[in-house]
Amino acid sequence: MPDRTSPLWPELNYDAWQDTRATLQLWTQIVGKVRLMQTPWLNHSWHVPLYVNSNGLTTSPIPHGSRTFEMQFDFIDHVLDITVSDGGRRRLPLQPRSVADFYAEVMAALTDLGVGVSINQKPCEIAGATPFSQDRMHAAYDPDYARRFWQVLLQTDRVLKNFRTGFLGKCSPVHFFWGSFDLAVTRFSGRRAPPFTGTAPGVAPEVMREAYSHEVSSAGFWPGGNGTDFPAFYSYTYPAPAGFREFAVQPMGAFFSEPLGEFLLPYEIVRTAADPQAALLAFLQSTYEAAAVTANWDRAALECPRGLVCVPRST
């Protein structure tokens, strides 16, 4: 049979890179918490994520008094690039080393650049996690798999942004949450939701309640872990209405995970599809419809055709 694997969607074997994945999640939490401590609160914690860019993952500009700085995981040159608006710069190599050593070097570099920040050292959304300065267990970094991970994020970011254009209601940016280590986009019905009672390690209950204060349909990608031993695309709704989990979704191979309470589509199915983008869009659209139909969203007011380049939307 012909090999239908797209080079744009590389293999991402969970067993082969799970140690790097675990270390990288903690490194991104350190950098993400720096942004968190310097940025005014924005609804649903939209002030904390990282963003996919042409080199890796970036904080976007972070205010620090009258100056601004930015931190970027560069998965091409494999460095953490810290730049300051007055021209200051540090490039810290991404290589096998403990979380404790990475934390110490990042904090020292920020101080040397005059943009020192103190953060809560307790990792988020990881049960039983060790504070950053004490964690010498997680120390793996495979540059090949780190780059593959970024390549998957790059393609997924493009598809999620395309999908996002088909919605007129409130919708999040496409952003990377370092706590759960996933790339996500979230649509809102516009209606309030019942108080959220779920919990996550290292996350205050009031943060969780604010994140799910309104009805949502959320979808994205995570690279394995957090309940699966394979990379997958996911989609869930809150609150979950009757009939949501039984709704027929596409493409073949997508399924509802009872333990996680959401639809999953293994990354391998998308990676090996004849048209990976079409397969992923089918999953995003059909799982959104599962939420919108079963929860009776005002679809006529909220939906629109997906956008086209340089074509203004008709009114």
C-alpha positions, -999 to 999 in steps of 0.1 A, spaced: 0 0 0 13 35 -7 26 56 22 0 84 27 18 100 56 21 138 51 55 152 60 37 182 73 22 160 100 51 140 115 50 109 135 47 116 172 50 83 191 40 89 227 63 62 241 93 76 223 90 111 236 69 110 268 100 119 289 107 149 268 70 158 268 69 157 306 100 179 310 89 204 283 55 208 300 72 219 332 95 242 313 66 259 296 49 262 329 78 282 343 78 306 313 40 307 313 39 316 350 63 345 343 37 359 319 9 352 344 26 373 371 30 403 349 -3 404 330 -37 418 341 -64 392 344 -84 385 312 -116 365 311 -112 327 311 -74 330 319 -67 342 283 -38 363 297 -17 332 305 -13 310 274 16 308 250 11 311 212 24 292 182 47 311 159 72 305 131 99 293 155 81 276 183 60 290 212 60 325 225 46 345 254 39 375 232 51 409 247 50 410 285 49 444 303 75 451 330 72 487 342 81 510 313 98 481 295 85 450 277 100 416 272 92 384 254 102 348 259 102 322 231 108 285 229 127 283 196 124 247 184 145 253 153 177 265 171 166 248 204 170 278 226 148 298 250 151 333 235 145 362 259 144 396 244 138 430 261 125 462 244 158 481 254 178 456 233 187 432 261 188 395 252 196 360 265 195 327 247 194 297 269 201 263 253 173 238 252 191 205 261 188 177 285 189 192 320 167 191 351 137 213 357 155 227 387 185 238 366 162 253 339 142 272 365 174 286 381 189 297 348 156 314 336 152 333 368 188 344 368 186 355 332 155 376 339 172 392 369 203 400 349 182 416 322 164 438 348 130 421 343 131 398 373 98 381 382 89 358 412 65 330 404 46 303 423 69 272 420 41 247 423 32 232 389 -4 233 377 -27 205 366 -1 178 375 -10 156 405 18 152 431 42 175 412 74 187 427 82 224 430 103 236 400 135 244 421 135 209 436 126 188 405 157 169 393 137 139 380 125 155 348 155 162 327 149 148 292 150 168 259 150 152 225 154 180 200 140 159 171 107 152 190 105 187 203 106 200 168 81 174 156 58 185 184 61 221 173 54 210 137 21 194 147 12 225 167 20 247 136 -3 227 114 -30 224 141 -29 261 147 -35 268 111 -66 245 110 -80 258 142 -77 294 130 -95 284 98 -122 267 118 -125 298 141 -136 320 111 -169 302 109 -183 316 141 -198 351 147 -202 347 185 -176 351 212 -146 328 204 -112 325 221 -79 330 202 -61 299 194 -37 295 223 -15 270 241 -24 263 277 8 253 295 -11 239 325 -28 211 305 -2 213 277 -27 216 249 -35 239 220 -72 250 221 -99 272 207 -132 278 225 -166 289 212 -193 304 235 -231 302 232 -235 335 250 -254 319 279 -242 316 315 -233 281 327 -240 266 361 -212 270 386 -183 247 377 -174 222 404 -145 204 388 -110 206 402 -74 205 389 -42 201 409 -26 235 417 -55 255 403 -77 276 426 -114 268 425 -123 304 417 -100 302 386 -118 270 374 -153 286 380 -143 317 361 -129 297 332 -163 279 328 -186 307 337 -204 305 303 -215 276 281 -186 265 258 -177 241 230 -139 237 231 -116 217 209 -79 213 204 -48 190 205 -27 175 232 4 153 226 -4 125 250 -6 123 288 -34 137 309 -54 105 305 -42 91 272 -11 74 261 -14 87 225 -15 121 210 -51 132 201 -74 159 191 -103 165 215 -136 183 218 -159 188 248 -188 210 259 -197 224 293 -223 218 306 -226 185 287 -263 182 275 -282 150 271 -274 133 238 -240 149 234 -219 118 239 -241 97 216 -240 123 188 -226 109 155 -192 126 147 -166 124 120 -142 111 107 -142 74 112 -121 66 143 -133 95 164 -150 83 196 -163 95 229 -141 88 259 -162 81 290 -132 85 314 -124 120 300 -159 130 291 -150 143 256 -146 132 220 -112 121 209 -96 117 175 -62 99 176 -36 121 159 -24 90 139 -57 90 120 -53 126 109 -16 122 102 -22 93 78 -54 106 62 -54 114 25 -63 150 34 -53 157 71 -68 192 71 -102 179 59 -102 151 84 -95 175 113 -120 200 101 -146 173 99 -139 164 135 -140 200 147 -172 208 129 -191 176 138 -182 178 175 -191 215 176 -225 205 161 -229 178 187 -227 206 213 -247 232 195 -275 208 185 -279 190 218 -277 222 239 -299 242 215 -275 270 207 -288 299 185 -269 286 155 -285 310 130 -271 340 150 -237 324 159 -226 307 127 -213 319 93 -194 304 64 -157 300 70 -136 330 59 -118 334 26 -86 353 20 -92 390 12 -130 385 9 -150 407 33 -179 389 50 -213 398 36 -238 413 60 
